[in-house]
Amino acid sequence: MSLYCLVHGAFQATWCWDLLIPYLEAHGHKTVAMDLPIENASTTLSQFADVVIQTLPKTDDDIVLVGHSMAGTIIPLVAEAVKVRQLVFVAALLPYPGVSTLDQFSHRLDSDTLKSFNYQPKDPSKLEQFYDEPDMYEPASVGKDYSDEAVLREFFFHDCQPDVTEWAISRGFSRH
């Protein structure tokens, strides 16, 4: 069976996989999850990838690498360094080489928001490819307080079963 390496997104920790891990293991798979140092705003994607790589057992060669949200930008870096069978992107940001996340979404943000990020636009012709992409980014989420239950319900758990929503909110998006 496979080893599922589960990589959480921003504002989360390994707890976000607590309901999935027993399911995978009941079906004969192995799992590994790690807490990324998301509280450190200066951590680079390469450093996040190093945390994942260090967590993986060196003996396993049937690895399914699962990245949620922000981790969509991390798992391709891991796959460059470690042989994996499959990458799975769950509600994930899909990376484009040489293009920042802010570049990808800059056309959907107002000028005040872009100024607050000290954003300097790149060559507009390079960014036009993103204008017609499905709207994965929610501009209304910028600047929201993700410790606020109402914000969590609106932007993270709007399509979850009520018991799952309550379970996740009880974690407070902290390390539990």
BAFI-3210 file (N, C-alpha, C; in Angstrom, 3 decimals, decimal comma, padded with zeros to 6 digits):
// residues 176
n [1|2|3|4|5|6|7|8|9|10|11|12|13|14|15|16|17|18|19|20|21|22|23|24|25|26|27|28|29|30|31|32|33|34|35|36|37|38|39|40|41|42|43|44|45|46|47|48|49|50|51|52|53|54|55|56|57|58|59|60|61|62|63|64|65|66|67|68|69|70|71|72|73|74|75|76|77|78|79|80|81|82|83|84|85|86|87|88|89|90|91|92|93|94|95|96|97|98|99|100|101|102|103|104|105|106|107|108|109|110|111|112|113|114|115|116|117|118|119|120|121|122|123|124|125|126|127|128|129|130|131|132|133|134|135|136|137|138|139|140|141|142|143|144|145|146|147|148|149|150|151|152|153|154|155|156|157|158|159|160|161|162|163|164|165|166|167|168|169|170|171|172|173|174|175|176]
n.u [000,836|000,239|002,185|000,861|001,631|000,799|000,247|-000,371|-002,174|-001,847|-002,571|-003,239|-002,614|-001,246|-003,560|-005,639|-005,781|-006,753|-009,221|-009,027|-006,751|-007,302|-009,106|-007,586|-005,605|-007,185|-007,720|-005,400|-003,228|-000,246|000,493|001,814|002,293|003,097|003,897|004,085|006,265|004,441|003,926|006,063|006,666|008,747|009,588|010,577|009,272|010,937|012,104|009,850|009,381|011,679|011,131|009,051|010,382|012,299|010,651|009,721|009,986|012,986|012,916|010,624|008,997|006,621|005,005|002,386|001,815|000,161|-001,205|-002,669|-004,358|-002,258|-000,143|-000,063|001,838|004,110|004,379|005,222|007,904|008,921|008,558|010,469|012,754|012,403|011,423|008,164|004,978|002,586|001,079|-001,262|-003,560|-005,399|-007,952|-006,069|-003,437|-002,140|001,073|002,977|005,867|008,253|006,403|004,845|002,529|001,021|001,317|-000,241|-002,826|-003,120|-004,664|-007,184|-007,313|-007,807|-006,307|-005,492|-005,170|-003,112|-001,102|-000,808|000,562|002,946|003,258|004,806|004,047|004,669|005,729|002,924|002,034|002,969|001,325|-001,237|-002,139|-003,462|-005,889|-008,230|-008,564|-010,214|-011,971|-010,280|-009,307|-010,407|-011,100|-012,391|-011,448|-009,087|-007,213|-008,827|-009,712|-008,607|-009,019|-011,515|-014,661|-016,871|-015,640|-014,120|-016,202|-017,370|-015,281|-013,737|-015,153|-017,649|-018,899|-018,934|-020,051|-022,110|-021,100|-018,418|-017,566|-017,840|-016,001|-013,573|-013,462|-013,233|-010,586|-009,387|-007,622|-005,058|-002,156|-003,044]
n.v [-001,187|002,385|005,225|007,968|011,229|013,955|017,286|020,226|023,391|027,020|028,679|026,399|023,105|019,842|018,751|019,101|016,877|014,870|013,513|012,204|010,533|008,109|006,861|006,376|004,688|002,568|001,429|000,211|001,806|003,754|006,672|009,992|013,058|016,453|019,341|022,397|025,252|027,576|029,809|031,454|034,083|034,581|032,231|030,337|028,870|026,794|026,127|025,191|022,947|021,480|020,728|018,915|016,974|016,049|014,696|012,504|008,961|007,307|004,899|004,380|004,048|004,392|006,881|009,085|012,321|014,788|017,938|020,642|023,651|026,341|024,557|023,507|024,887|023,917|021,079|020,407|021,161|019,374|017,032|017,347|016,712|014,249|010,989|010,542|008,962|010,165|013,390|015,162|017,686|019,515|021,663|023,563|025,953|026,391|026,277|028,465|028,440|030,952|032,929|034,833|034,209|036,483|037,832|036,155|036,701|039,417|040,970|040,742|042,132|045,181|048,462|049,608|047,394|046,073|047,994|047,841|045,496|046,203|045,763|045,351|045,458|043,029|042,539|043,216|041,682|039,167|038,393|038,237|035,707|034,721|035,955|034,785|032,500|030,080|031,403|031,065|032,383|034,319|037,528|038,894|037,735|038,862|040,339|039,460|038,260|035,341|034,088|034,509|033,111|033,458|034,285|032,025|030,167|031,314|031,448|029,106|026,773|026,637|024,727|022,387|019,580|020,192|019,062|018,584|021,147|022,336|020,768|021,468|024,249|024,270|023,738|026,111|026,970|026,577|024,932|021,894]
n.w [000,000|-000,112|001,058|002,467|002,424|004,153|003,804|005,369|004,969|005,152|008,275|009,618|010,994|011,706|012,756|010,958|009,401|010,965|010,745|008,340|008,423|010,029|008,271|005,911|007,001|007,870|005,482|004,858|004,237|004,908|006,830|007,070|008,665|009,214|011,204|009,724|009,861|010,047|011,548|011,370|009,499|007,758|006,679|003,905|000,835|000,054|002,496|003,857|002,252|002,859|005,502|005,077|003,509|005,339|007,069|005,720|005,434|004,525|003,287|001,878|-001,231|-002,502|-002,538|-001,933|-002,292|-000,647|-000,852|000,777|000,143|000,642|000,620|-001,882|-003,253|-002,190|-002,377|-005,054|-004,963|-003,114|-004,553|-006,502|-005,156|-003,954|-004,812|-005,826|-006,178|-006,823|-006,987|-005,104|-005,174|-002,983|-002,862|-003,545|-004,009|-007,114|-008,275|-010,390|-012,171|-011,512|-010,989|-008,564|-005,850|-005,288|-007,714|-009,331|-008,430|-008,511|-010,285|-009,280|-006,965|-005,130|-005,534|-003,084|-001,403|-002,751|-002,434|000,338|000,586|-000,443|-003,151|-006,244|-009,493|-012,054|-015,446|-017,275|-019,479|-018,918|-016,899|-017,881|-018,536|-016,328|-016,074|-017,088|-015,647|-013,522|-010,720|-008,083|-005,942|-003,232|-003,011|-000,933|001,338|002,127|004,664|006,699|009,991|011,023|013,403|014,141|014,542|012,787|010,433|009,836|009,373|007,094|005,128|005,230|006,082|004,909|003,336|004,742|006,725|009,599|012,068|011,457|010,899|013,454|014,894|013,571|013,992|016,718|017,008|016,630|014,734|015,555|016,884|017,894]
ca.u [000,000|000,957|002,409|000,270|002,275|-000,256|000,851|-001,440|-002,039|-001,660|-003,557|-003,613|-001,546|-001,545|-004,907|-006,609|-005,823|-007,161|-010,366|-008,629|-005,724|-007,865|-009,716|-006,507|-004,967|-008,143|-007,646|-004,089|-002,180|000,496|000,369|002,736|001,932|004,035|003,532|004,961|006,493|003,667|003,902|007,225|006,344|009,917|009,903|010,428|008,673|011,995|012,236|008,684|009,630|012,692|010,450|008,340|011,384|012,894|009,648|009,481|010,915|013,880|012,737|009,357|009,052|005,262|004,549|001,363|002,049|-001,101|-001,037|-003,899|-004,293|-000,920|000,797|000,046|003,085|005,213|004,567|006,067|009,308|009,265|008,619|011,742|013,839|012,076|010,565|006,785|004,141|001,481|000,798|-002,693|-003,791|-006,721|-008,265|-004,698|-002,868|-001,269|002,199|003,478|007,285|008,637|005,294|004,449|001,097|000,431|001,219|-001,360|-004,111|-003,063|-005,741|-008,439|-007,194|-007,858|-004,994|-005,118|-004,675|-001,802|-000,163|-000,544|001,532|004,114|003,320|005,320|003,621|005,618|005,314|001,512|001,808|003,266|000,256|-002,514|-002,560|-004,252|-007,134|-009,385|-008,576|-011,325|-011,760|-009,936|-008,963|-011,526|-010,571|-013,014|-010,759|-007,891|-007,269|-009,775|-009,162|-008,928|-009,347|-012,934|-015,485|-017,706|-014,750|-013,818|-017,394|-017,597|-014,230|-013,094|-015,994|-018,987|-019,508|-018,724|-021,131|-022,040|-020,229|-017,034|-017,304|-017,637|-014,736|-012,461|-013,427|-012,755|-009,120|-008,968|-006,536|-003,771|-001,572|-003,633]
ca.v [000,000|003,655|006,147|009,272|012,341|014,953|018,590|021,201|024,739|028,112|028,811|025,075|022,235|018,439|018,398|019,135|015,546|013,901|012,701|011,438|009,529|006,789|006,289|005,838|003,565|001,446|000,836|-000,399|002,753|004,428|008,131|010,853|014,472|017,260|020,742|023,352|026,442|028,654|031,002|032,265|034,697|034,646|030,900|030,253|027,636|025,778|025,684|024,342|021,679|020,751|020,121|017,748|015,988|015,466|013,859|011,291|007,847|007,128|003,554|004,240|004,554|004,525|008,047|009,976|013,600|015,524|019,313|021,412|025,104|026,864|023,454|023,263|025,496|023,215|019,678|020,219|021,277|018,086|016,029|017,520|016,168|012,898|010,269|010,336|008,345|011,027|014,628|015,426|019,070|019,631|023,094|024,046|026,952|025,754|027,177|028,720|028,798|032,329|033,848|034,794|034,080|037,810|038,091|035,388|037,246|040,883|041,585|040,631|042,928|046,626|049,110|049,800|046,112|045,849|048,900|047,350|044,403|046,758|045,001|045,972|044,568|042,592|042,774|042,842|040,642|037,885|038,071|038,111|034,307|034,401|036,698|033,952|031,284|030,011|032,277|030,276|033,301|035,118|038,815|039,315|037,115|039,640|041,122|038,908|037,689|033,916|033,566|034,821|031,969|033,812|034,295|030,618|029,558|031,884|031,246|027,797|025,615|026,924|023,566|021,196|019,135|020,981|018,476|018,782|022,571|022,566|020,114|022,256|025,549|024,048|023,716|027,499|027,148|026,562|023,588|021,038]
ca.w [000,000|-000,253|002,165|002,193|003,123|004,217|004,072|005,638|004,441|006,112|009,352|010,097|011,492|011,396|013,191|009,854|008,794|011,983|010,315|007,160|008,737|010,368|007,074|005,069|007,689|007,871|004,156|004,693|003,874|005,967|006,741|007,797|008,604|009,993|011,364|009,051|010,694|009,426|012,395|011,019|008,204|006,876|006,163|002,452|000,349|000,097|003,889|004,118|001,562|003,631|006,658|004,553|003,083|006,536|007,721|004,927|005,636|003,369|002,735|001,170|-002,606|-003,014|-001,784|-002,471|-001,625|-000,649|-000,394|000,923|000,092|000,403|000,403|-003,317|-003,715|-001,530|-002,768|-006,253|-004,555|-002,486|-005,622|-007,212|-004,334|-003,503|-005,766|-005,386|-007,202|-007,230|-006,268|-004,984|-004,777|-002,376|-002,742|-003,427|-004,892|-008,096|-008,541|-011,732|-012,020|-011,772|-010,745|-007,154|-005,565|-005,438|-009,158|-009,871|-008,015|-008,447|-011,065|-008,530|-005,745|-005,351|-005,447|-001,676|-000,909|-003,362|-001,767|001,697|000,441|-001,140|-004,407|-007,459|-010,584|-013,078|-016,825|-017,397|-020,487|-018,276|-015,959|-018,580|-018,570|-015,143|-016,060|-017,414|-014,847|-012,561|-009,571|-006,908|-004,865|-002,757|-002,555|000,321|002,477|002,464|005,890|007,666|011,217|010,975|014,726|014,286|014,113|011,629|009,270|009,534|008,777|005,769|004,134|005,279|006,365|004,406|002,687|005,582|007,611|010,842|013,091|011,026|011,099|014,894|015,248|013,054|014,669|018,092|016,958|016,664|013,772|016,257|016,972|018,935]
c.u [000,879|001,207|001,823|000,959|001,323|000,318|-000,266|-001,139|-001,792|-002,816|-003,962|-002,396|-001,967|-002,949|-005,895|-006,719|-006,376|-008,349|-010,015|-007,663|-006,322|-008,500|-008,653|-005,871|-005,880|-008,158|-006,236|-002,957|-001,444|000,319|001,499|002,260|002,891|003,467|004,565|005,144|005,774|003,620|005,068|007,032|007,537|010,317|009,627|009,750|009,698|012,198|011,051|008,911|010,658|012,077|009,728|009,337|011,999|011,946|009,446|010,485|011,734|013,647|011,493|009,460|007,675|004,584|003,512|001,463|000,802|-000,858|-002,358|-003,586|-002,883|000,087|000,881|001,305|004,314|005,450|005,312|007,561|009,789|009,454|009,861|012,889|013,647|011,175|009,186|005,987|003,101|001,452|-000,712|-002,849|-005,228|-007,004|-006,966|-004,366|-001,914|-000,147|002,508|004,933|007,547|007,559|004,886|002,941|000,410|000,319|-000,012|-002,706|-004,183|-004,210|-007,092|-008,436|-007,241|-006,486|-004,558|-004,558|-003,288|-000,741|000,185|000,461|002,841|004,347|003,820|004,975|004,752|005,076|003,866|001,266|002,080|002,121|-001,103|-003,035|-003,476|-005,630|-008,365|-009,448|-009,781|-010,976|-011,534|-009,687|-010,168|-011,004|-011,157|-012,314|-009,535|-008,135|-008,231|-009,027|-009,569|-009,017|-010,828|-013,773|-016,309|-016,873|-014,413|-015,004|-017,588|-016,556|-013,602|-014,077|-017,426|-019,664|-019,283|-019,994|-020,998|-021,102|-018,745|-016,645|-017,005|-016,320|-013,554|-012,349|-012,924|-011,234|-008,554|-007,816|-005,211|-003,301|-002,161|-003,327]
c.v [001,247|004,336|007,484|010,307|013,520|016,287|019,628|022,562|025,758|028,122|027,468|024,343|020,799|018,030|018,346|017,784|014,489|013,022|011,818|010,303|008,179|006,089|005,651|004,607|002,345|000,729|000,337|000,529|003,243|005,930|008,800|012,284|015,218|018,663|021,597|024,574|027,672|029,926|031,946|032,814|034,746|033,279|030,857|028,946|026,503|025,255|024,820|022,965|020,846|020,068|018,848|016,635|015,289|014,518|012,533|010,186|007,612|005,796|003,404|004,812|004,634|005,658|008,820|011,249|014,459|016,919|020,044|022,904|025,579|025,759|023,046|023,865|024,774|021,830|019,494|020,320|019,984|017,033|016,180|016,833|014,705|012,242|010,054|009,733|009,319|012,285|014,819|016,841|019,182|021,111|023,879|025,145|026,233|026,714|027,304|029,160|030,252|033,361|033,716|034,614|035,420|038,208|037,394|036,053|038,769|041,551|041,522|041,482|044,411|047,238|049,333|048,515|045,836|046,749|048,397|046,202|044,887|046,042|045,854|045,054|044,239|042,986|042,303|041,727|039,245|037,427|037,868|036,682|033,940|035,036|035,831|032,661|031,274|030,815|031,470|031,168|034,149|036,450|039,277|038,728|037,908|040,444|040,606|038,303|036,222|033,269|033,807|033,669|032,275|033,804|032,855|029,941|030,037|031,457|029,855|026,638|025,769|025,707|022,267|020,819|019,894|020,387|018,643|020,243|022,856|021,962|020,981|023,594|025,396|023,991|025,131|027,821|027,328|025,118|022,848|019,604]
c.w [000,000|001,088|001,726|003,066|003,023|004,679|004,195|005,024|005,540|007,111|009,942|010,626|011,188|011,819|012,026|009,145|009,755|011,586|009,118|007,493|009,122|009,161|006,184|005,703|007,761|006,527|003,828|004,321|005,119|005,755|007,515|007,583|009,525|010,157|010,652|009,954|010,134|010,265|012,095|009,598|007,253|006,310|004,667|002,069|000,373|001,512|004,302|003,488|002,313|004,851|006,222|004,211|004,294|007,252|007,000|005,263|004,362|002,657|001,884|-000,233|-003,261|-002,236|-002,585|-001,641|-001,779|-000,079|-000,366|000,904|-000,247|000,096|-001,065|-003,904|-003,166|-002,115|-004,082|-005,927|-003,902|-003,568|-006,494|-006,475|-003,964|-004,544|-005,139|-006,534|-007,730|-006,362|-006,264|-004,429|-004,268|-002,114|-002,647|-004,424|-005,827|-008,462|-010,028|-011,571|-012,405|-011,515|-009,275|-007,031|-005,759|-006,904|-009,739|-009,587|-008,075|-009,200|-010,346|-007,257|-006,064|-005,068|-003,997|-001,074|-001,470|-002,728|-000,378|001,696|-000,185|-002,465|-005,550|-008,626|-011,548|-014,444|-017,000|-018,415|-019,909|-017,377|-016,624|-018,601|-017,400|-015,154|-016,287|-016,613|-013,917|-011,307|-008,293|-005,699|-004,500|-002,210|-001,223|001,542|002,934|003,732|006,937|008,850|011,277|012,354|015,029|013,712|012,874|010,354|008,869|008,858|007,329|004,742|004,137|005,336|005,876|003,782|003,467|006,331|008,934|011,904|012,738|011,215|012,565|015,361|014,814|013,772|016,096|018,151|016,966|015,716|014,498|016,352|018,169|018,635]
res [m|s|l|y|c|l|v|h|g|a|f|q|a|t|w|c|w|d|l|l|i|p|y|l|e|a|h|g|h|k|t|v|a|m|d|l|p|i|e|n|a|s|t|t|l|s|q|f|a|d|v|v|i|q|t|l|p|k|t|d|d|d|i|v|l|v|g|h|s|m|a|g|t|i|i|p|l|v|a|e|a|v|k|v|r|q|l|v|f|v|a|a|l|l|p|y|p|g|v|s|t|l|d|q|f|s|h|r|l|d|s|d|t|l|k|s|f|n|y|q|p|k|d|p|s|k|l|e|q|f|y|d|e|p|d|m|y|e|p|a|s|v|g|k|d|y|s|d|e|a|v|l|r|e|f|f|f|h|d|c|q|p|d|v|t|e|w|a|i|s|r|g|f|s|r|h]
***
